[in-house]
Amino acid sequence: MSEQELIYISVIMQLVVEGKAQLSNLSPGIQSFLEGAVDNYLADPEDEQNFTLYHYATGVFNPNKEGMH
């Protein structure tokens, strides 16, 4: 997966988790993929892989860790 793709997934995950985006209008395959990523994150947000994917875009756009929750 490219860095650009990771950024997109991270941003979408953040929007979905924060309740600012709905996946219902997306194609079933994309919806399933993103729901799986969000479900994995919500099941264990402290897991290193889940944490890294969720916060990836924040780290790219805020290299000094500003804005991280």
Stockholm file with secondary structure:
# STOCKHOLM 1.0

chainA/1-69         MSEQELIYISVIMQLVVEGKAQLSNLSPGIQSFLEGAVDNYLADPEDEQNFTLYHYATGVFNPNKEGMH
#=GR chainA/1-69 SS CCHHHHHHHHHHHHHHHTTSCCCTTSCHHHHHHHHHHHHHHHHCTTSHHHHHHHHHHHHHHCTTCTTCC
#=GC SS_cons        CCHHHHHHHHHHHHHHHTTSCCCTTSCHHHHHHHHHHHHHHHHCTTSHHHHHHHHHHHHHHCTTCTTCC
//
